[in-house]
Amino acid sequence: MVATVRRQRPRRLACWALMTVLLADLLALSDTLAVMSVDLGSESMKVAIVKPGVPMEIVLNKESRRKTPVTVTLKENERFFGDSAASMAIKNPKATLRYFQHLLGKQENNPHVALYKARFPEHELGFDPQRQTVYFQISPQLQFSPEEVLSMLLNYSRSLAEDFAEQPIKDAVITVPAFFNQAERRAVLQAARMAGLKVLQLINDNTATALSYGVFRRKDINSTAQNIMFYDMGSGSTVCTIVTYQTVKTKDAGMQPQLQIRGVGFDRTLGGLEMELRLREHLAGLFNEQRRGQRAKDVRENPRAMAKLLREANRLKTVLSANADHVAQIEGLMDDVDFKAKVTRAEFEELCADLFERVPGPVQQALQSAEMKLDEIEQVILVGGATRVPKVQEVLLKAVGKEELGKNINADEAAAMGAVYQAAALSKAFKVKPFVVRDAVIYPILVEFTREVEEETGVRSLKHNKRILFSRMGPYPQRKVITFNRYSHDFNFHINYGDLGFLGPEDLRVFGSQNLTTVKLKGVGESFKKYPDYESKGIKAHFNLDESGVLSLDRVESVFETLVEDSPEEESTLTKLGNTISSLFGGGSTPDTKENGTDTVQEEEEGPAEGSKDEPGEQAELKEEAEAPAEDTSSPPPPEAKGASAPEGEKATEKDGGNKPEAQKPSEKGEAGSEGAPPAPEEEKKQKPARKQRMVEEIGVELVVLDLPDLPEDQLARSAQKLQDLTLRDLQKQEREKAANSLEAFIFETQDKLYQPEYQEVSTEEQREDISGKLSAASTWLEDEGFGATTAMLKEKLAELRKLCHGLFFRVEERKKWPERLSALDNLLNHSSMFLKGARLIPEMDQIFTEVEMTTLEKIINETWAWKNTTVAEQAKLPATEKPVLLSKDIEAKMAALDREVQYLLNKAKFAKPRPRPRDKNGTRAEAPLNASASDQSEKVIPPPGQTEDTKPIPEPEKEAAGSEAADSEPLELGGPAAESEQKEHPEQPTGQKQTLKNDEL
């Protein structure tokens, strides 16, 4: 028994460890039971949430609309968002910021910055010399970077989601355009960090749309590949995506649907905004022509007038999509002059003729990147608001050569729904059906480094090398390792973009710097000095392209190996416990397979000097790494200490192509070599060959960002604090406005009530004049000094007025409650009296209530009647203007006491059992009541104490026994003919037997 307990102890410990882990996960999930997604478009955004009981729902804003304008108005003392800010664009265009996402990740010399200035000349852009970027100069005291403005908007979207979900939300998935580069993606992440959001993923909007399409058509996806093209023309840009849907076999979930991004094409400036700007320019020209002879100023010089024209151009574009012509009209456009002009669809198409010629461009780019033809595309689906323009559909249909264009997807909300599905999949709080997502790298990334090479003549020269880390249209998320074999001292290498020849000259200028980062390694030479007797396996740099498409250098390590002799040792208790816990989870150290992409670790290594096509010593090979090093690289042990097992030769593993582990223990080798063989003796264990020991030394890394420097930590903290202060100021302002509105509403409502009959009935003329005078004084104070009053002063003034009017309001409310309360009390008293009378009519043999209980109920009824009559009479004597003595709370208390006593008796009657019936003189039992159930009649009589069921009954006279039989068989009178005939038919019946029958009742 002791041995059994000892064997079970590790399993019990493992169960406790598992329960601890699960409890920690549950505690972590307590605050994250809802997630959100933000589809951040150029013109508007859509917010969606998932919470328990609400699967994938679009959030309504404060105006009950499903989409919110991406607009922020920043003034000295207040901020406006969404529709409120859009309405402020005409009143204060300089302080209203729109389309600011076009400036994210852009330096001052970027063409998009100049384009933004040309489109919106009312905004003053300042220059940040530290990061070479621009910021919005609202006033001498107010200046905000594009990241800070985006952070404000993200915080506003979270407030909308939290109001809709009625709980706090921290986790979010944010959509970004597929053509965003590293600098632009990092800018969005910094904005989310300022807002306090935990970004689960930056998902490309085309990928989110494709995911939404696949999730709602899961049953239509099979093993046959289906190629779908999504053409998304929004307000600011156009993206064309080719997606392949098919079912694939996953390691954990079996056959599951998968979407793979095969090709992407885009145009950064082709969208609805450019069409609206063309229309605005056309309308401005028409207005100037109408006022040519009046020597009026050019309407283009008036920011408010141009804001009105842009709003009218937006409406005009929408109307012309369904009508052949429309009249544009603006009241008081400039100098109180109205504007009215007719615009036809033909004129609109002529204005945007060059834009429509660019519509097929993204389609051709997507086909080239996917290396596919139009015949392989099964369907073309329209996404985005600008695709509703008829000319866009006409040109696109001609370009793709299909019979029709697909419109079977919500063009506005598809990306938000796909993003929130991904958010639920990434969150620990929800379990969704797996849908494998394989996104694609748009811009290739490579590593460049220079080292000395020795030529045949003995002359040393520098050789520039390039290694592709992430190829174009390759899947991500993905991890890769590159190994530098020829370095024994500190060196530098560079991370840059690869071949961007697929971009045009203008796109390359907009793209910005093609150099990402310079990596400076420190400590390489020291690591070689630390392990002089070890063989170097190179300097390994671990790269990660995460789910958001952001590249990072996780770590750089110097790896060494040597041969050591291994002595057989028994497994320690901790090792056994670890193996037991691993078995509970279904195996060893298998890495988690993610559903949203490939997460393999590939290793790239410099090859030998021979066999290079370009230059000697630069042959690169790729392999999958089975498991990451498990050593604590921060503090490596001394050379004589034991380490982890080393791989069997990297090049051999690459050629074999197998996923062999890097370290294999002697016991594992023995199991792999001979399954089922008997264990080797101790002599053989001692003679095992030496194994490889791996030592890992952490290398210091210094990163020099070349494309766009991130915000320093101190500046990021200051920006976050500044935004928190603005949010707190807005909350305080809202609270003050709420207090002022409450005070003003109370004054007006009370002044109106003073003239209503029900209030005049319970108050005197003097009382009403006193209240009216103080209300008028408070109203005057609010108008004169209320603007400078604090929230506390407003609340204090409201409390004083409520205290003044409390007596008046109390008398009115009591009189309103009297009829209902008194009627309910009368009904309860009547029913209680009837119940008491019925209880007293129960026969004594069947009585279940005691005399004390009935007396108590009678006393409460009488006291309640007396209190009611007395109090009502006293109230009738009092004038209506005095404080009433008949209070509704007293009536409710009397009703509660009486109802409690009645309910007690009712519950007692419900669960009481009937008393046993007494027997008559002839020894027969009384007749069963008519309402007795069969189960009650079949209950067995409990014998008296000291007598068992087998005890023979005392014999009785024969006549009585016969009479008892007759009574049990027929409900006839005792001594009648039936009893006599029964006695004659059973002469053998034992005389005088008193039987205990099953149908006797208690």
N, C-alpha and C positions, 0 to 999 in steps of 0.2 A: 504493500500500500504506500509505503514511504517512497519507493522508487517511482511509482505512478505519479505521485504529487510532484516529485522533482522534475519529471519529464514534462508535466503540464505547465510548470512555472514560466518558462520562456514564452509559451503561447499566451498565457494570461497577461504577462507584461506587454506582449505585442498588441493584444486587444485593448489594454489600457492606453497604449501609445496611439492606436488608431482612433479611439474615442476622443483622446485629447486633440488630435488633429482635426477631427470632424467638428468638435465643439469650437475650436478656434476659427474654423471656416464659417460656422454659423454666426459667431459673434462678429466676424468681419462683414458678413452679409447683412447684418441688422440695419446698417445705415445705407445700403446700396441696393434697395429693392426696386429701384426704377432707374432706367437709363434713357438717354435721349440721343437724337441725331439732329444735326444742323446742316441742311442743304444750303450752302452759302453761295447764292448766285450773284451776278453783277448788279441786278436791279432789285431783286426780292429774295427773301429766304423763306424756307419752310422748316418747321420744327416738328419732330415726331417723337413720341415716347413709347416705352413699353414698361408696364408695371403689372403686378399681379391682378388679374381680372380685366386688364385693358391691353390686348395684344395689338401692337402696331397701329397707333392712332395719331392723326395729324392734330397738332395743338392749335387751338383757336386763340387769336390775340385779343386784346382788350376791346377791339371793335368787332369781335366775332368773325373775323376773316381768317381764311386758312393760309394765306401768305402775307408776309409783312415786308414793306419796303426796306431795303438796306440803306437807310438814311439816318443821319445823326445830326441834330442841331445843338451846337455848343455856344451858350451865352455865359455871361459873367456869373450869374447866380442860378442858372437852371439848365437842364438838358432835356431834349425831347428825342424820342425814338419812334421809328416806324411811321405810321400814318400821321401822327402828330407832327413829326419832323418834316414829312413831305408837305404838309400844309403850310409849314413855316418857310419852305423854300422860296415862296414868292415874297413874303414879308421881309425875310432876312436871308438872302441867297448867299452872302459871304460866310455866314456862320453855319450854313447847312451843307454838310459833306455827303457826297454821293460818289459811287464808283471809285472809292478810295482803294479797293483791292488791286486796282491796276498799278498802284505804286508800291505794293509789297515786294520786298526783295530787290528793289531797283535803286541803282545809284543815280546821282544827279545828272550824269551825262547820258543816261539811257534815253533812247528815242521815245519811249512811252511816257516819260516825264514831260518832255516837250509837247507830246500829243495831248496830255492831260491839261497842260496850261492853255493850249489852243482851244480845247473844247470848253473849258470852264475858266475863263479869264478872271472871274470874280474872286477866285481863291488865291491867296498869297502864300507861296511856298518858300519856306526858309531852307537854308543849307546847313547840314550837320557835318562839320569838317572831320569829326572823329571817325564816322562810318561812311562818309561820302554819300549820304542819303538826304532826303528832303523831309520836311515836316510842315504841318499846317500852322500858319501864323494867324490865329483868329483875332488877337488883339496883342498889345505889348505884354500883357500879363498871361495870356492864354496861348499856348502852343502845344500841339500834340502830334506825335508821329503816327504814321498809318497803322503800326502795330497797336498803339494805344487806342486808336479809334475802333479798330476791329475788336479789341478786348472789351470795350464798352458794349459793343453790339452783341458779342457772345454772352456777356453777363446779362444783358437784357433778354436774350433768348432763353437763358437758363431760368430767369424769373418767370417768364411765360410758361415754361415747362413745369416749374415747381407749383405755380398756381393751378395749372391744369391737373397735375398729378396729386396735389395736396400733400406733398412730402418733399424733402430736400433731394436734390440730384447733383451728383458730382461727376459721374462717368458719361462720356459723350464720344460719338463718332462724328467727325466733321468731313464734309466733302470738299474737295479741291479740284480744280481743272487738271486733266491728265497731263497737260504740257507744263505744269509747274516744275521748276528745277529745284535743286537742293536749297538754294538761298530762299526761294519763295516758300517752300515747305517749312523750313526752320522758322521763318517769320510768322507763319500761322501758329506753329507750336508755341512760340514765345508769347503771342497774343493770348492763346488759351491759358498759358501759365499765369499771365497777369490776372486773368479773370478767375483763377482758382479752379479751373476745370481740369479733370484728369482725362486726357485724350486717349481713348482706347486704340484709335486708329485714325489716320488721315486716309480716307478712301477716295480714290478717283471717282468723279461724278459719273463717268461713263461706266465704270465697274459697278457702281451702286445701281445704276439703271438696269444693267444687264442682270444683276443679282435679283432685283425686284421682278424682272420679267421671268426669270427662271423659277423663282420660288412659287409664283402663282401658276406655273405651268409644269410643275414637277412631274405629273403623270405623263406628259407628252415627251419627256426626255428618255431616250433609250440608248443602247450601245452604238447605234448609228449616229455618226457625227452630223450635227445640224449647224450650218454656218448662217448667222444672222448679222445683218449690218444695222447699227444704230446711228442715225444722223441727227445730231443734237446741235441746233442753232439757237443759242440763247440771246441774251441782250448784248453781251460783250464779246463773245467768241463763238466759234463753231468747231465741233469735234466729231469726227467720223470714226466709228469703232467696229471692227469685225470680231465677233465672238463665236466660239465653237462650244456647243452644248452636247454632252454625252455622258453616259453613266460609266464610272470607273470603279475598280475594286480598291477599297481602302483597307488599311490594316486592322482598324478597330470596328468599323461599322459595316463592312461588306460592300455591296454594290450601292453607290451613292451618286447622285447627279453632280456634274462638274461643269463649270464655265471656265474657259481659257481665252484670254485676250490674245488674239492672233495678229491684229494689225490696228494701227492708230494713225490718223491724219488730222491736222488741225489748222485753223487760221485764227490767230490771236485777236484780230480786229474786225472780223466779219460777224455782224450780229445786228440785232434790232436797234441798238443805240445809234449805230452809224446811219441807219435809215431815218431815225427820228431827227438826227442832227441835219441831215440833208433836207428834210421837210421843214425844220425850223429855219434854216437859211432861206428856203424858198418863201416861206411866209413873211420873214423879215424883209425880203426884197419887195414883196407885194405891198406891205404896209408903207415902206419908204416911197414907193411909186405913188401911192394914194396921197401922200403929203409932200410931193415934190415941190409944188409951187408955194408952199407955206413957210419955207426956210426953216423947217423943223430939224431937230437933231436926228442923227442916225439912231434907229432903235437898237442897234447892236451895241451901242455905248451905254445902254441902260440895263443893268443886271436884272432888275425886277421884271422888266418887259421881256427879256430873253428867257427868264424862268417861266413866265406865262406862256410864251411861244413854245417852249419845249414841252410843257404839259399838254398843250393843245396838239402838238405834233404827235405825241404818244397816242392821244385819243383818235386823231385823224388816221394814223396808221392802222389802228384796230378796226375802225369803221370801214376803211377802204378795202380791207380783206374780205368783206362781205358785200360791199356795194360798189357800184361803178363810179360814183362821185359822191361828194359830201361838201357841205359848207362849213368852213372853219370860222368861228366867231369868238371874239374875246371882248368883254365889256371893259372899257377903260384901260386899254392896253398901255398907253402912255399919254401923259398930259390930258387925261380925261377924254381921250379920243377912242371911240370904239373901232374894232377891226372886224371886217367880214369879207370873206373871199371864198370862191368855189374852187375846189381842187378835185381833179379826176384821177382815176386809177392809172390811166395812161400817163399823166404827168408824173405821178409818183414813180412808176416804173422807169420812166425816162431819167428821172433824177438819180435813180439807183441802178442804172444799167451796168455800170462797171462792177458794182457789188454782186449783181446776179451772175456775172461772168466768172466770179470766183467761187461760185457754189460747188462746181464739180471738183475743185482742187483737193479738198480733204478726202474725197472718195478715192482719187488716184493715189494719194499718199498712203491711205490705209491698205489698198490692194498691193502696193509695192512692198510695204513693210511686212505684210502677211504672205507675200509671194503666192498670191492667189489671183484667179480671174473672176470676172463678173458672173460667169456661168456657174461657179461654185457657190454663189450666194443664193440662199433660198428665199430670203425676204429682207426688205429694207423697211425699217420702222422709224417713224418720225418722233423726235423728242425735242422739247424746247418751245418757247412761245413764238419765236420768229419763224418757225416752220409753218405757221398758219398763213403766212403771206402767200397768195396764189402763185405769184411768179416764181417763188422759191421752189414750190412743189413742181411746177411745170418744168423748170430747168433741171431739177434733180431727177425727175422721172425720165427725162430724156437721157440724162447722163448714165443712169444705171440700167436702162433698157428693160425695165420690168413693166408688167401690165398695170400695176397699181402700187401705191405706197401704203405700208401698214400704219394704221392709226389706232391699233388695239392696245394702247397703253396710255396711262394718264401722263401727258407730256409735262405737267407741272410738278407732280408729286412722286413720280417713279423713283427718282434719286433719293428722296427723303425716306421713302419706305424701304428701299434696299439698304440704306445706311443704318436704319434703326434695326433691321433684321440682323445685320452684322454686329451691331452693338449688343443685342441680346445674345448672340452666339459667343461673343468675347467675354460677356459678363458671367460671373460665377453664380448669379442669382437666378438664371433662367436656363432651361434646357430646350434647345430647338432641334429640329431635324437637320442633320448635317447637309451642307451644300459646299462642295469644294470650290474654292475660288483661287484661280491662278492668274494673278495680275502680271503685267509685262513691263519691263524696263524700257522707257522711251529713249533716254539718253545713255549711251554706253559709258562705262567708267573704267579707267585703267590706272596702272601704277608705273611710274617712270623713275629710273635710277641710273646713276653713272658710276662706273668703276674702272680701275686700271686693268688692262690686258697686256700680255707680253707677246710680241710677234716673233716670227722665226729669227729675225736678225738681232734679237735681244733688245729691241727698242720697245719701251713701254708707252702705251697710248691710252686715252680715255675712250670708253665705249658707252654709248647711250642705249639703254635697254627699255623696252616697253612690255608690260604684261597686262592683258585684259582681265579685269576683275569680274565685271558684270557686262555681258554682251547685250546689244540691242535686241529687244523683244524677248530677252530671257526672263524666266519666272522669278518672282520674289514674293515673300521674304526669303532670304537666303544668307547663309554664312559661308565665308571662304577664308582660307589660310594661304598665305604666300610665304615661301621659305627662301631666305637668302643664304646660300651655302658658302659664298666666297669672301665673307667679311669676318674679320677678327678685331676690328676697331670700330669706333663710333662713325656713323655715316648718316646721310640724309636720303630720303626718297620723296617723290611727289605723287599726289593723287589728283588726276585731272580727268576731264571728260574725254571720251574717245572720239571716233570719227563722227562729225556732225555734218557731213556732206549732204544729208537729206534735207537740211535747212537751207533756205534761200539767204541771200546777202542781208536783206532787211531783218529776217528772223534771227540771224546770227548777231546783229547789232543789238536787238532787243534781248537776246539770250543773256548777254553780259559776259563776264569773265569765264573762260573755259578752264581755268586753273582753280582747283578746289582747295587743296591743303598741301603744305610742306611739312613733312614729319621729320623731326630731328631726334635721333636716338642717342641716348647717353647711358653709358655703363656697359657697353659691349666688351670693351677691352678688359674691364675689371672682372667680368664674368669668366673670361678665358683664363685670367690669372687665378681665379678662385678654384677652378677645376682643371689643373694642368694635366692630370693623369687621365682625364676623360676624353672621349672622342666627341667632337662637335657634330651635332646634327643640324646646324644652321640656326638662323635667327627667324623665328616664326611670327608673322604679323597676322592677327585675327581680325577680319573685317565682318561687319554685319550690315546688311541692307534690310531694315526692319519692315513691319507691316505698313508703315506710313511712307515707305519709299525713301527714308532718310538714311544716309550712309554714316557709319561710325566706326572708329577703330577701337575695338574692345581692349586689346592689350597686345604687347610685343614681348616675346619670351626668347631666351637663349637656351637651347636644349642640348644636353650632353648625355652620353651613354658610356657604360663600362660593363665588363663581365664580373659577376660576383658569384661565389658559391653559396648555395642555398641549403640550409640545414632543415630537416623535417621538424615541424612544430605542430602541436595540436591547436585546433581552433580555440580562440579565447571565447569567453562567455559573451562579450560584446559582439563578436563576429557571428556567433550563433543567433543572438537576438536580432541582429541586422538581417540575417538570412531569413529568419522567421517572419519579420515584418515585411520583407520583400515578397515572401511567398503569399502573404495575405493580399497583397496588391496584384498578384498574378504574374510575378516574374522578377527578373533582375533589373538592370539599369537600362531598360529600353527607353530611348528618348521619346518624348511626347510628339506625336505626329499632329500637326496643325491642319485644320480643315480649310484654312484660307490661303494655302499656298505651300510651296516647297521650302523646307527649312533644313536642307542638307548642308554639311560642312565639306567644302572642297578645298584641296590643298594644291597649291601651285609651287613648283620647285625648279630651281635652276638645274639644267642637265649638264652632262659632261662637256668638255671642250670640243670633243669630236661630234660630228653628226649635225652640226648646226647649219641651217640653210643660209641665214643671213650673216651672222658673225659667230666665231667660235665661242663655245661655252654659254650659249643663251637659249638652249632648247627648253621649252616649257612643257610640263605635263600636268594633267589634272587627275585628281583621285578623290574618292569619298573617304572621309575620316570616320572610322567606326565609333570612336568615343573620344571625348576631350580629355586632356590630361587631368588627373585627379589630385596632383600634388598641390600643396600649399605653396604657391610661387612667391608669396610675399617674404617668407623666411625659409629658404632652403636649408636642409641639414648639411653637415660637413661631409666631405667626400667619403669618409669611411662609414657613414651611416647608411642604412638600407633604404632604398627608394622603391619606386614602382617599376614594374617590368617595362622594358623598352620594346618598340616594334621590331619586327624581324627585318628590317631593311625596307626603306620606303619605296625604292625603285622596284623591288621585286613585288611588293604589294600592288603597285600601280599596274604592272604588266599582267599580274594574275587577275586583277579586277575584282578581287573578293573583298568583302567587308570584314576582314579579320580584326580582332581586337588588338590594340597596341600592346597590351601586357597580358600574358597568359601564365597563370601560376602553375607550378609543377603538378598539383592535383588536377587542375583543369586539363593539362596536357595528357595526363594519364587517362582521364575519362574519355577524352576525344580519341586517343590512340587505340584503346582496347575497351570497348563497352562489354560489360558482363564478365570480364576477366577477373580472377581472384586477386586480392590485394597483394602487392609485392612485399617481401620480407624487409626487415629493417636494414639489412646489409645493402639491398638494392636501393633503398631510399637514400642512404648515405652516399651512394655512388652516382647520384643523378648529375647530369651535366650542369655547368654553371649557367645562370640566367643573366639577362641584360637588365641593368638598373638605369633608370632615366632620372636625371636631375634637371630641374627647370629653374632658371633665374629670371626674375622680372627685370625688364629693361625700361629705363626711364624714357618718357615720351614727351616731346614738346611740339605742340601743334600750332602752325601758323596758317590761319584761315586767309585765303586769297580771294574768294569770290565776293563775300559780304560778311564782314565781322559781325558776330552775334553781340547782342547787348551785354555789356559787363554785368556781373552779378549785382554790384552796388546800384547801377543804373536801373537794372531790372527790378530790384527791390523798391527803389524810389518810385518807379512807374506804377508798380502794384499798389504801393501805399497811396499814391496820388489818386488812383482810380477808386480805392476803398474810401478815401475821404470824400470823393465826389458822390459815391453811392450813399454814404452816410448822410451827406448834406441833402441829397434828394429825398431820403427817407424822413429826415427831420422836416423838410419843407412839406412833404405830403402830410405828415402828422399835424403840422401847424395849420395847413389848409383845411384839414378835416376838422380840427377844433374850431376854426373860424366859421366854417360852414355849419357846424352843429350849433354854435352860439346864434348865428344869424337865423337859422331855421327855427330854433326854439323861440326866439323873440317874435317872429312873424306868426308862428302857430299859436302861441299863447295870446297874443293880441287879438287874433281872430276868435279864439275860444271864449274870451271874456264877453262876447256879445251873443253867444249861443244860449238858448233857454235853459238847458240842463246845468250850465255853469252859473247863470244868473240866479237860478233857484236856490243854490246852496251858498250864495255869497251876498254880502250887503253892498250897497253902493260905495261906502267908504273903502271896503276891502278891494273892490275892483279898481277904484281910482288910485289907491296906493300901488297896486300891482302894475297898473297901466303906466303910471308915472315912472316907476323904476325901469320898466321895459323900454320906455322911450329914452330914458337917460342912457341905458346900455346900448341902444341902437345908435344914438349920437356919438357915444364914445367909440363904438366900433368903426363908424365912418370917419371920425376925425383922427383918432389915435390907434385904431386897430391895425393899421399897416405896420406899425413899428412894435406892436405888442408881441411878446413871446408866447410860445405854446402854453407855458405854465400860467401866464396871466389870462389867456383866453379860457383855459379850463377852470380857473378859479372864478372868473366872472360867471361862467355857465353854472357852476355849483351854487353860487349865491342866488341866482335867479330860480334855480330848481328848488332850493330850500324855501324861498319866499312863496312859491306856488304849490308847495307840497300839500298843505292842508286843503286847498281848494281841489286839487286833483284827486286827493284821497277821498274826499266826500263824494265826488262824482263817481269815482270807480266803485265805491261801496254800494251806492244806490243802484248802479248797473248790475251788481252781482246779487243783490238781495233776492229778486224773484226766483232766479234759478236755484240758488242755495236753499231758500226756504221750501221751495217745492220738493227738492230732493230730500230734505229733512222730513217733511210730512210723509212722503212715500215710504221712507225707511221706517218711520215710527209706526205707520199703519201695517206694513208687512211684519214688523217685529211683534206687534200686538197679536196679529193673526197667528203667527208662529207659536207664541206663548200659549194662546188658547188651545191650539191643536195639541201642544205638548201635554197640557193638563188633562186633556180628554183621553189620553192613552190609558188603557186598563193597568191596574197595579201590577198584574202578573207580567205584562209586556213593557213596563216602564223602563226606559233606559236613562232618563235624566233624574238626577237627585233633586230633592226639595231645595237644597241650598242653591243649586244652579238655576233653577227656575225662579227662586226668590230674588237672586241677584239680577237676573235679566229683567224681572218685573220692576225692581228698584231703579235700574238704569232707565227703563222706559218712562217711568213716572217722573224721575228727576229731569229727563230731557224735555218731556212735555211741559213741566212746570217752568224750566229755564226759558224755553222758547216763548211761552205765553207772557211771562214776566218781562223778558227783554224786549219783546215786540211792543208791549204796552208802554214801557219806559221810553222806547224810541219814538213812539207816536206823540209823547208829551213834549219831546225836545224840538226846538226849532231846527229847520234844515240847515241853518248856517253854523250850528254848533257841531262839535266833534261827535260822531255817532257812537252809541253804546252797543248797537247791534253790529258786530264785525263779522265779515265773511270768514276770517280765520277761526273765530270761535265756533261758528256753525260747522265748519269742516272738522274741528276737533271733537265736537259732540257726535257728529256722524261717524267719525273714525272709532270712538270708544264704543258706541252702540253696535256698529257693524262688527267690531272685533269679538264682542260677546256672542252675537248671533252666529258668526262663522265658527266659533268654537263649538257651539252646540250642534251645528250642522255637520261638522267633521266627526263629532262623536257619534252622531246617528248613522253616518255613512259607514263607519267601521265597526259598529256594535254588533254582537251576535245575539240571536234570540235566546231567551231563557228556556230550560227544559220544561216540558209540559207535565203537570201532576196527573197521577192515575186516579180513576174513579174507584168506587167501592168494590166492583167485581174484578178489579185487577187489570182492566184494559186501559190503554193509554188514550188520551184525548185525541180527537180527530185533528189531522194535520191542517194547518192553515191553507187556504186556497192558493195563496201566492207562493207557497214553498216550492222550491225547485227540486228536480229529481236528485241532484247531487246532495242537497241538504237532507233529503229523506233517506238516502242510502248511506249516511254516515254511521259509523259503528259506535255503540255506546261504550264508554269507558267503564270497566267494572269497578266496584267499590274497592277501597284500599284493603290490601291483605287478601284479596280474592282474585285468582287467575281465571282466564277464560275457560280452562279445562275443568274447573270445579263444578261438580254436579249441583243443579239447583235443588232447593228444598221442595219436596212434593207438596202439592196442594189438593184440595178436594177435586174430584173428577168433574164436577159441574162447572167449577170455575175455569178449569183448563179448557173444557169444551167451549165455554163462553169466550175465552181468549182467542181460540182458533176462529170462531165465527166473526169476532170483531176484526181480525186481520184479513179475513177473506172478503167479507161484504160489509158495506156501511149500513147495516140494518140494526134495528133495536135489539138490545140484549134480551134473551129469554123468549124471542119470537120463534116462528116456525123454522126459520133458517138455522137457528142455533140448535133446535131439537134434532133436525134431520142430520146436521153435521155430527152430532154426538152419536147418533145411531150408526152412521157410516164408518166411524173410526172407533170401534170398541177397544182396539189395542192401544190407543193413545195413553201414555202414562198419566195417571190421575194426579191432579194438583201440581203439575210442573209449571214453574214460572220461567218462561223462556225470555232470552235476551235476543231480540230480533234486530236485523240490520236496518230496517226502515223505521226504527224508533227515532224520534227527534229529541234533540237536546232542548 
